[in-house]
Amino acid sequence: MHQVKYDLPEAQSSLEFILEQVIYGTEVVIVRHGVEVARITPVDGLRHRGTVLLEAPYEL
């Protein structure tokens, strides 16, 4: 698995790209002032990786 790190301001402006990286298997670490504040890890074992078009923003 690949891993990339983003500073918080960069992560806030690159959320769509970060999520795309996670969908394709990359672990993303977000740091603020050198301290890890978030880690986004892809789920193993998904049969069909890909994106789903949502009807509205933030729809669950």
mmJSON file of the N, C-alpha and C atoms, coordinates in Angstrom:
{"data_MODEL":{"atom_site":{
"group_PDB":["ATOM","ATOM","ATOM","ATOM","ATOM","ATOM","ATOM","ATOM","ATOM","ATOM","ATOM","ATOM","ATOM","ATOM","ATOM","ATOM","ATOM","ATOM","ATOM","ATOM","ATOM","ATOM","ATOM","ATOM","ATOM","ATOM","ATOM","ATOM","ATOM","ATOM","ATOM","ATOM","ATOM","ATOM","ATOM","ATOM","ATOM","ATOM","ATOM","ATOM","ATOM","ATOM","ATOM","ATOM","ATOM","ATOM","ATOM","ATOM","ATOM","ATOM","ATOM","ATOM","ATOM","ATOM","ATOM","ATOM","ATOM","ATOM","ATOM","ATOM","ATOM","ATOM","ATOM","ATOM","ATOM","ATOM","ATOM","ATOM","ATOM","ATOM","ATOM","ATOM","ATOM","ATOM","ATOM","ATOM","ATOM","ATOM","ATOM","ATOM","ATOM","ATOM","ATOM","ATOM","ATOM","ATOM","ATOM","ATOM","ATOM","ATOM","ATOM","ATOM","ATOM","ATOM","ATOM","ATOM","ATOM","ATOM","ATOM","ATOM","ATOM","ATOM","ATOM","ATOM","ATOM","ATOM","ATOM","ATOM","ATOM","ATOM","ATOM","ATOM","ATOM","ATOM","ATOM","ATOM","ATOM","ATOM","ATOM","ATOM","ATOM","ATOM","ATOM","ATOM","ATOM","ATOM","ATOM","ATOM","ATOM","ATOM","ATOM","ATOM","ATOM","ATOM","ATOM","ATOM","ATOM","ATOM","ATOM","ATOM","ATOM","ATOM","ATOM","ATOM","ATOM","ATOM","ATOM","ATOM","ATOM","ATOM","ATOM","ATOM","ATOM","ATOM","ATOM","ATOM","ATOM","ATOM","ATOM","ATOM","ATOM","ATOM","ATOM","ATOM","ATOM","ATOM","ATOM","ATOM","ATOM","ATOM","ATOM","ATOM","ATOM","ATOM","ATOM","ATOM","ATOM","ATOM","ATOM","ATOM"],
"id":[1,2,3,4,5,6,7,8,9,10,11,12,13,14,15,16,17,18,19,20,21,22,23,24,25,26,27,28,29,30,31,32,33,34,35,36,37,38,39,40,41,42,43,44,45,46,47,48,49,50,51,52,53,54,55,56,57,58,59,60,61,62,63,64,65,66,67,68,69,70,71,72,73,74,75,76,77,78,79,80,81,82,83,84,85,86,87,88,89,90,91,92,93,94,95,96,97,98,99,100,101,102,103,104,105,106,107,108,109,110,111,112,113,114,115,116,117,118,119,120,121,122,123,124,125,126,127,128,129,130,131,132,133,134,135,136,137,138,139,140,141,142,143,144,145,146,147,148,149,150,151,152,153,154,155,156,157,158,159,160,161,162,163,164,165,166,167,168,169,170,171,172,173,174,175,176,177,178,179,180],
"type_symbol":["N","C","C","N","C","C","N","C","C","N","C","C","N","C","C","N","C","C","N","C","C","N","C","C","N","C","C","N","C","C","N","C","C","N","C","C","N","C","C","N","C","C","N","C","C","N","C","C","N","C","C","N","C","C","N","C","C","N","C","C","N","C","C","N","C","C","N","C","C","N","C","C","N","C","C","N","C","C","N","C","C","N","C","C","N","C","C","N","C","C","N","C","C","N","C","C","N","C","C","N","C","C","N","C","C","N","C","C","N","C","C","N","C","C","N","C","C","N","C","C","N","C","C","N","C","C","N","C","C","N","C","C","N","C","C","N","C","C","N","C","C","N","C","C","N","C","C","N","C","C","N","C","C","N","C","C","N","C","C","N","C","C","N","C","C","N","C","C","N","C","C","N","C","C","N","C","C","N","C","C"],
"label_atom_id":["N","CA","C","N","CA","C","N","CA","C","N","CA","C","N","CA","C","N","CA","C","N","CA","C","N","CA","C","N","CA","C","N","CA","C","N","CA","C","N","CA","C","N","CA","C","N","CA","C","N","CA","C","N","CA","C","N","CA","C","N","CA","C","N","CA","C","N","CA","C","N","CA","C","N","CA","C","N","CA","C","N","CA","C","N","CA","C","N","CA","C","N","CA","C","N","CA","C","N","CA","C","N","CA","C","N","CA","C","N","CA","C","N","CA","C","N","CA","C","N","CA","C","N","CA","C","N","CA","C","N","CA","C","N","CA","C","N","CA","C","N","CA","C","N","CA","C","N","CA","C","N","CA","C","N","CA","C","N","CA","C","N","CA","C","N","CA","C","N","CA","C","N","CA","C","N","CA","C","N","CA","C","N","CA","C","N","CA","C","N","CA","C","N","CA","C","N","CA","C","N","CA","C","N","CA","C","N","CA","C"],
"label_alt_id":[null,null,null,null,null,null,null,null,null,null,null,null,null,null,null,null,null,null,null,null,null,null,null,null,null,null,null,null,null,null,null,null,null,null,null,null,null,null,null,null,null,null,null,null,null,null,null,null,null,null,null,null,null,null,null,null,null,null,null,null,null,null,null,null,null,null,null,null,null,null,null,null,null,null,null,null,null,null,null,null,null,null,null,null,null,null,null,null,null,null,null,null,null,null,null,null,null,null,null,null,null,null,null,null,null,null,null,null,null,null,null,null,null,null,null,null,null,null,null,null,null,null,null,null,null,null,null,null,null,null,null,null,null,null,null,null,null,null,null,null,null,null,null,null,null,null,null,null,null,null,null,null,null,null,null,null,null,null,null,null,null,null,null,null,null,null,null,null,null,null,null,null,null,null,null,null,null,null,null,null],
"label_comp_id":["MET","MET","MET","HIS","HIS","HIS","GLN","GLN","GLN","VAL","VAL","VAL","LYS","LYS","LYS","TYR","TYR","TYR","ASP","ASP","ASP","LEU","LEU","LEU","PRO","PRO","PRO","GLU","GLU","GLU","ALA","ALA","ALA","GLN","GLN","GLN","SER","SER","SER","SER","SER","SER","LEU","LEU","LEU","GLU","GLU","GLU","PHE","PHE","PHE","ILE","ILE","ILE","LEU","LEU","LEU","GLU","GLU","GLU","GLN","GLN","GLN","VAL","VAL","VAL","ILE","ILE","ILE","TYR","TYR","TYR","GLY","GLY","GLY","THR","THR","THR","GLU","GLU","GLU","VAL","VAL","VAL","VAL","VAL","VAL","ILE","ILE","ILE","VAL","VAL","VAL","ARG","ARG","ARG","HIS","HIS","HIS","GLY","GLY","GLY","VAL","VAL","VAL","GLU","GLU","GLU","VAL","VAL","VAL","ALA","ALA","ALA","ARG","ARG","ARG","ILE","ILE","ILE","THR","THR","THR","PRO","PRO","PRO","VAL","VAL","VAL","ASP","ASP","ASP","GLY","GLY","GLY","LEU","LEU","LEU","ARG","ARG","ARG","HIS","HIS","HIS","ARG","ARG","ARG","GLY","GLY","GLY","THR","THR","THR","VAL","VAL","VAL","LEU","LEU","LEU","LEU","LEU","LEU","GLU","GLU","GLU","ALA","ALA","ALA","PRO","PRO","PRO","TYR","TYR","TYR","GLU","GLU","GLU","LEU","LEU","LEU"],
"label_asym_id":["A","A","A","A","A","A","A","A","A","A","A","A","A","A","A","A","A","A","A","A","A","A","A","A","A","A","A","A","A","A","A","A","A","A","A","A","A","A","A","A","A","A","A","A","A","A","A","A","A","A","A","A","A","A","A","A","A","A","A","A","A","A","A","A","A","A","A","A","A","A","A","A","A","A","A","A","A","A","A","A","A","A","A","A","A","A","A","A","A","A","A","A","A","A","A","A","A","A","A","A","A","A","A","A","A","A","A","A","A","A","A","A","A","A","A","A","A","A","A","A","A","A","A","A","A","A","A","A","A","A","A","A","A","A","A","A","A","A","A","A","A","A","A","A","A","A","A","A","A","A","A","A","A","A","A","A","A","A","A","A","A","A","A","A","A","A","A","A","A","A","A","A","A","A","A","A","A","A","A","A"],
"label_entity_id":["1","1","1","1","1","1","1","1","1","1","1","1","1","1","1","1","1","1","1","1","1","1","1","1","1","1","1","1","1","1","1","1","1","1","1","1","1","1","1","1","1","1","1","1","1","1","1","1","1","1","1","1","1","1","1","1","1","1","1","1","1","1","1","1","1","1","1","1","1","1","1","1","1","1","1","1","1","1","1","1","1","1","1","1","1","1","1","1","1","1","1","1","1","1","1","1","1","1","1","1","1","1","1","1","1","1","1","1","1","1","1","1","1","1","1","1","1","1","1","1","1","1","1","1","1","1","1","1","1","1","1","1","1","1","1","1","1","1","1","1","1","1","1","1","1","1","1","1","1","1","1","1","1","1","1","1","1","1","1","1","1","1","1","1","1","1","1","1","1","1","1","1","1","1","1","1","1","1","1","1"],
"label_seq_id":[1,1,1,2,2,2,3,3,3,4,4,4,5,5,5,6,6,6,7,7,7,8,8,8,9,9,9,10,10,10,11,11,11,12,12,12,13,13,13,14,14,14,15,15,15,16,16,16,17,17,17,18,18,18,19,19,19,20,20,20,21,21,21,22,22,22,23,23,23,24,24,24,25,25,25,26,26,26,27,27,27,28,28,28,29,29,29,30,30,30,31,31,31,32,32,32,33,33,33,34,34,34,35,35,35,36,36,36,37,37,37,38,38,38,39,39,39,40,40,40,41,41,41,42,42,42,43,43,43,44,44,44,45,45,45,46,46,46,47,47,47,48,48,48,49,49,49,50,50,50,51,51,51,52,52,52,53,53,53,54,54,54,55,55,55,56,56,56,57,57,57,58,58,58,59,59,59,60,60,60],
"pdbx_PDB_ins_code":[null,null,null,null,null,null,null,null,null,null,null,null,null,null,null,null,null,null,null,null,null,null,null,null,null,null,null,null,null,null,null,null,null,null,null,null,null,null,null,null,null,null,null,null,null,null,null,null,null,null,null,null,null,null,null,null,null,null,null,null,null,null,null,null,null,null,null,null,null,null,null,null,null,null,null,null,null,null,null,null,null,null,null,null,null,null,null,null,null,null,null,null,null,null,null,null,null,null,null,null,null,null,null,null,null,null,null,null,null,null,null,null,null,null,null,null,null,null,null,null,null,null,null,null,null,null,null,null,null,null,null,null,null,null,null,null,null,null,null,null,null,null,null,null,null,null,null,null,null,null,null,null,null,null,null,null,null,null,null,null,null,null,null,null,null,null,null,null,null,null,null,null,null,null,null,null,null,null,null,null],
"Cartn_x":[0.845,0.0,0.892,0.532,1.263,0.742,1.58,1.168,1.638,0.772,1.137,0.764,1.481,1.199,0.881,-0.093,-0.486,-0.487,-0.052,-0.252,-1.729,-2.282,-3.708,-4.237,-3.603,-4.143,-4.215,-3.198,-3.182,-4.287,-4.498,-5.539,-6.922,-7.145,-8.452,-8.788,-7.788,-8.053,-7.984,-7.641,-7.454,-8.314,-9.446,-10.239,-10.676,-11.132,-11.582,-10.433,-9.25,-8.087,-7.689,-7.739,-7.396,-8.339,-9.629,-10.594,-10.369,-10.025,-9.732,-8.532,-7.502,-6.331,-6.708,-7.557,-7.977,-8.782,-9.657,-10.46,-9.556,-8.419,-7.517,-6.414,-6.565,-5.689,-4.552,-4.511,-3.435,-3.879,-3.031,-3.296,-2.869,-3.73,-3.447,-3.313,-2.23,-1.99,-2.018,-2.797,-2.888,-2.204,-1.294,-0.532,-0.767,-0.695,-0.812,0.351,1.193,2.39,3.248,3.358,4.201,3.587,2.344,1.673,0.542,0.501,-0.565,-1.913,-2.874,-4.214,-5.271,-4.947,-5.909,-5.172,-5.767,-5.237,-6.44,-6.415,-7.506,-6.955,-7.517,-7.011,-8.057,-7.651,-8.608,-9.029,-10.233,-10.755,-10.26,-9.703,-9.246,-10.421,-10.335,-11.312,-12.55,-12.587,-13.742,-13.731,-14.853,-14.916,-14.867,-15.602,-15.658,-15.266,-14.03,-13.611,-14.085,-14.449,-14.893,-15.68,-16.154,-16.898,-18.377,-19.194,-20.64,-21.097,-21.872,-22.399,-23.511,-23.389,-24.393,-25.379,-26.615,-27.658,-27.412,-26.902,-26.68,-25.36,-24.724,-23.471,-23.683,-22.725,-22.703,-23.81,-24.394,-25.427,-24.792,-25.398,-24.883,-25.691],
"Cartn_y":[-1.168,0.0,1.233,2.217,3.479,4.396,5.366,6.338,7.714,8.715,10.1,10.94,12.058,12.968,14.352,15.01,16.365,17.229,18.491,19.46,19.84,20.215,20.476,21.486,22.655,23.598,23.001,22.233,21.589,20.536,19.794,18.759,19.376,20.511,21.157,21.594,21.952,22.391,21.243,20.038,18.896,17.699,17.914,16.806,15.828,16.323,15.426,14.535,15.098,14.325,13.3,13.685,12.772,11.575,11.819,10.716,9.803,10.371,9.55,8.641,9.177,8.363,7.197,7.452,6.399,5.333,5.743,4.788,3.82,4.31,3.453,2.821,2.835,2.046,2.757,4.084,4.821,5.264,5.055,5.557,7.02,7.892,9.323,9.741,10.458,10.976,12.498,13.136,14.595,15.073,16.032,16.538,18.03,18.465,19.889,20.238,21.148,21.545,20.335,19.392,18.224,17.09,17.258,16.24,15.619,14.291,13.612,13.9,14.402,14.682,13.776,13.12,12.212,11.207,10.023,8.972,8.345,8.327,7.756,6.516,5.372,4.089,3.415,2.926,2.224,0.896,0.471,-0.803,-1.914,-2.963,-4.111,-5.029,-5.696,-6.716,-6.238,-4.989,-4.538,-5.219,-5.742,-6.455,-5.492,-4.406,-3.465,-2.08,-1.712,-0.37,0.61,1.772,2.787,3.855,4.795,5.893,5.727,6.334,6.328,7.771,8.141,9.494,9.669,10.674,10.925,11.971,11.869,12.813,14.2,14.261,15.535,15.452,16.598,16.58,15.96,15.18,14.578,13.558,13.029,12.006,10.71,10.084,8.819,7.664],
"Cartn_z":[0.0,0.0,0.0,-0.785,-0.83,0.266,0.667,1.67,1.232,1.392,1.119,2.326,2.517,3.625,3.072,3.688,3.322,4.569,4.446,5.51,5.499,6.655,6.784,5.761,5.556,4.569,3.161,2.793,1.483,1.398,2.476,2.49,2.347,2.983,2.911,1.492,0.714,-0.657,-1.655,-1.217,-2.124,-1.739,-1.084,-0.561,-1.647,-2.774,-3.848,-4.325,-4.492,-4.927,-3.87,-2.596,-1.506,-1.501,-1.63,-1.642,-2.833,-3.965,-5.145,-4.877,-4.217,-3.89,-2.984,-1.988,-1.064,-1.802,-2.702,-3.474,-4.221,-4.703,-5.472,-4.63,-3.282,-2.434,-1.732,-1.751,-1.091,0.299,1.293,2.637,2.683,3.215,3.274,4.735,5.053,6.393,6.306,7.195,7.223,8.498,8.344,9.483,9.655,10.911,11.24,12.151,11.701,12.449,12.802,11.869,12.059,12.863,13.322,14.126,13.305,13.27,12.527,13.178,12.382,12.9,12.281,11.17,10.534,9.669,9.569,8.7,8.006,6.686,5.899,5.215,5.559,5.085,4.204,3.039,2.181,2.807,2.499,2.989,2.079,2.662,1.879,1.565,0.432,0.103,-0.621,-1.048,-1.817,-3.177,-3.573,-4.85,-6.035,-5.945,-7.068,-6.562,-6.797,-6.398,-7.449,-7.013,-7.949,-7.225,-7.962,-7.376,-7.678,-6.835,-7.018,-7.043,-8.038,-8.148,-7.125,-6.261,-5.238,-5.73,-5.261,-5.656,-5.066,-3.83,-3.161,-2.403,-2.155,-1.388,-0.005,0.439,1.77,1.993,0.93,1.074,1.554,2.519,3.039,2.52],
"occupancy":[1.0,1.0,1.0,1.0,1.0,1.0,1.0,1.0,1.0,1.0,1.0,1.0,1.0,1.0,1.0,1.0,1.0,1.0,1.0,1.0,1.0,1.0,1.0,1.0,1.0,1.0,1.0,1.0,1.0,1.0,1.0,1.0,1.0,1.0,1.0,1.0,1.0,1.0,1.0,1.0,1.0,1.0,1.0,1.0,1.0,1.0,1.0,1.0,1.0,1.0,1.0,1.0,1.0,1.0,1.0,1.0,1.0,1.0,1.0,1.0,1.0,1.0,1.0,1.0,1.0,1.0,1.0,1.0,1.0,1.0,1.0,1.0,1.0,1.0,1.0,1.0,1.0,1.0,1.0,1.0,1.0,1.0,1.0,1.0,1.0,1.0,1.0,1.0,1.0,1.0,1.0,1.0,1.0,1.0,1.0,1.0,1.0,1.0,1.0,1.0,1.0,1.0,1.0,1.0,1.0,1.0,1.0,1.0,1.0,1.0,1.0,1.0,1.0,1.0,1.0,1.0,1.0,1.0,1.0,1.0,1.0,1.0,1.0,1.0,1.0,1.0,1.0,1.0,1.0,1.0,1.0,1.0,1.0,1.0,1.0,1.0,1.0,1.0,1.0,1.0,1.0,1.0,1.0,1.0,1.0,1.0,1.0,1.0,1.0,1.0,1.0,1.0,1.0,1.0,1.0,1.0,1.0,1.0,1.0,1.0,1.0,1.0,1.0,1.0,1.0,1.0,1.0,1.0,1.0,1.0,1.0,1.0,1.0,1.0,1.0,1.0,1.0,1.0,1.0,1.0],
"B_iso_or_equiv":[0.0,0.0,0.0,0.0,0.0,0.0,0.0,0.0,0.0,0.0,0.0,0.0,0.0,0.0,0.0,0.0,0.0,0.0,0.0,0.0,0.0,0.0,0.0,0.0,0.0,0.0,0.0,0.0,0.0,0.0,0.0,0.0,0.0,0.0,0.0,0.0,0.0,0.0,0.0,0.0,0.0,0.0,0.0,0.0,0.0,0.0,0.0,0.0,0.0,0.0,0.0,0.0,0.0,0.0,0.0,0.0,0.0,0.0,0.0,0.0,0.0,0.0,0.0,0.0,0.0,0.0,0.0,0.0,0.0,0.0,0.0,0.0,0.0,0.0,0.0,0.0,0.0,0.0,0.0,0.0,0.0,0.0,0.0,0.0,0.0,0.0,0.0,0.0,0.0,0.0,0.0,0.0,0.0,0.0,0.0,0.0,0.0,0.0,0.0,0.0,0.0,0.0,0.0,0.0,0.0,0.0,0.0,0.0,0.0,0.0,0.0,0.0,0.0,0.0,0.0,0.0,0.0,0.0,0.0,0.0,0.0,0.0,0.0,0.0,0.0,0.0,0.0,0.0,0.0,0.0,0.0,0.0,0.0,0.0,0.0,0.0,0.0,0.0,0.0,0.0,0.0,0.0,0.0,0.0,0.0,0.0,0.0,0.0,0.0,0.0,0.0,0.0,0.0,0.0,0.0,0.0,0.0,0.0,0.0,0.0,0.0,0.0,0.0,0.0,0.0,0.0,0.0,0.0,0.0,0.0,0.0,0.0,0.0,0.0,0.0,0.0,0.0,0.0,0.0,0.0],
"pdbx_formal_charge":[null,null,null,null,null,null,null,null,null,null,null,null,null,null,null,null,null,null,null,null,null,null,null,null,null,null,null,null,null,null,null,null,null,null,null,null,null,null,null,null,null,null,null,null,null,null,null,null,null,null,null,null,null,null,null,null,null,null,null,null,null,null,null,null,null,null,null,null,null,null,null,null,null,null,null,null,null,null,null,null,null,null,null,null,null,null,null,null,null,null,null,null,null,null,null,null,null,null,null,null,null,null,null,null,null,null,null,null,null,null,null,null,null,null,null,null,null,null,null,null,null,null,null,null,null,null,null,null,null,null,null,null,null,null,null,null,null,null,null,null,null,null,null,null,null,null,null,null,null,null,null,null,null,null,null,null,null,null,null,null,null,null,null,null,null,null,null,null,null,null,null,null,null,null,null,null,null,null,null,null],
"auth_seq_id":[1,1,1,2,2,2,3,3,3,4,4,4,5,5,5,6,6,6,7,7,7,8,8,8,9,9,9,10,10,10,11,11,11,12,12,12,13,13,13,14,14,14,15,15,15,16,16,16,17,17,17,18,18,18,19,19,19,20,20,20,21,21,21,22,22,22,23,23,23,24,24,24,25,25,25,26,26,26,27,27,27,28,28,28,29,29,29,30,30,30,31,31,31,32,32,32,33,33,33,34,34,34,35,35,35,36,36,36,37,37,37,38,38,38,39,39,39,40,40,40,41,41,41,42,42,42,43,43,43,44,44,44,45,45,45,46,46,46,47,47,47,48,48,48,49,49,49,50,50,50,51,51,51,52,52,52,53,53,53,54,54,54,55,55,55,56,56,56,57,57,57,58,58,58,59,59,59,60,60,60],
"auth_comp_id":["MET","MET","MET","HIS","HIS","HIS","GLN","GLN","GLN","VAL","VAL","VAL","LYS","LYS","LYS","TYR","TYR","TYR","ASP","ASP","ASP","LEU","LEU","LEU","PRO","PRO","PRO","GLU","GLU","GLU","ALA","ALA","ALA","GLN","GLN","GLN","SER","SER","SER","SER","SER","SER","LEU","LEU","LEU","GLU","GLU","GLU","PHE","PHE","PHE","ILE","ILE","ILE","LEU","LEU","LEU","GLU","GLU","GLU","GLN","GLN","GLN","VAL","VAL","VAL","ILE","ILE","ILE","TYR","TYR","TYR","GLY","GLY","GLY","THR","THR","THR","GLU","GLU","GLU","VAL","VAL","VAL","VAL","VAL","VAL","ILE","ILE","ILE","VAL","VAL","VAL","ARG","ARG","ARG","HIS","HIS","HIS","GLY","GLY","GLY","VAL","VAL","VAL","GLU","GLU","GLU","VAL","VAL","VAL","ALA","ALA","ALA","ARG","ARG","ARG","ILE","ILE","ILE","THR","THR","THR","PRO","PRO","PRO","VAL","VAL","VAL","ASP","ASP","ASP","GLY","GLY","GLY","LEU","LEU","LEU","ARG","ARG","ARG","HIS","HIS","HIS","ARG","ARG","ARG","GLY","GLY","GLY","THR","THR","THR","VAL","VAL","VAL","LEU","LEU","LEU","LEU","LEU","LEU","GLU","GLU","GLU","ALA","ALA","ALA","PRO","PRO","PRO","TYR","TYR","TYR","GLU","GLU","GLU","LEU","LEU","LEU"],
"auth_asym_id":["A","A","A","A","A","A","A","A","A","A","A","A","A","A","A","A","A","A","A","A","A","A","A","A","A","A","A","A","A","A","A","A","A","A","A","A","A","A","A","A","A","A","A","A","A","A","A","A","A","A","A","A","A","A","A","A","A","A","A","A","A","A","A","A","A","A","A","A","A","A","A","A","A","A","A","A","A","A","A","A","A","A","A","A","A","A","A","A","A","A","A","A","A","A","A","A","A","A","A","A","A","A","A","A","A","A","A","A","A","A","A","A","A","A","A","A","A","A","A","A","A","A","A","A","A","A","A","A","A","A","A","A","A","A","A","A","A","A","A","A","A","A","A","A","A","A","A","A","A","A","A","A","A","A","A","A","A","A","A","A","A","A","A","A","A","A","A","A","A","A","A","A","A","A","A","A","A","A","A","A"],
"auth_atom_id":["N","CA","C","N","CA","C","N","CA","C","N","CA","C","N","CA","C","N","CA","C","N","CA","C","N","CA","C","N","CA","C","N","CA","C","N","CA","C","N","CA","C","N","CA","C","N","CA","C","N","CA","C","N","CA","C","N","CA","C","N","CA","C","N","CA","C","N","CA","C","N","CA","C","N","CA","C","N","CA","C","N","CA","C","N","CA","C","N","CA","C","N","CA","C","N","CA","C","N","CA","C","N","CA","C","N","CA","C","N","CA","C","N","CA","C","N","CA","C","N","CA","C","N","CA","C","N","CA","C","N","CA","C","N","CA","C","N","CA","C","N","CA","C","N","CA","C","N","CA","C","N","CA","C","N","CA","C","N","CA","C","N","CA","C","N","CA","C","N","CA","C","N","CA","C","N","CA","C","N","CA","C","N","CA","C","N","CA","C","N","CA","C","N","CA","C","N","CA","C","N","CA","C","N","CA","C","N","CA","C"],
"pdbx_PDB_model_num":[1,1,1,1,1,1,1,1,1,1,1,1,1,1,1,1,1,1,1,1,1,1,1,1,1,1,1,1,1,1,1,1,1,1,1,1,1,1,1,1,1,1,1,1,1,1,1,1,1,1,1,1,1,1,1,1,1,1,1,1,1,1,1,1,1,1,1,1,1,1,1,1,1,1,1,1,1,1,1,1,1,1,1,1,1,1,1,1,1,1,1,1,1,1,1,1,1,1,1,1,1,1,1,1,1,1,1,1,1,1,1,1,1,1,1,1,1,1,1,1,1,1,1,1,1,1,1,1,1,1,1,1,1,1,1,1,1,1,1,1,1,1,1,1,1,1,1,1,1,1,1,1,1,1,1,1,1,1,1,1,1,1,1,1,1,1,1,1,1,1,1,1,1,1,1,1,1,1,1,1]
}}}
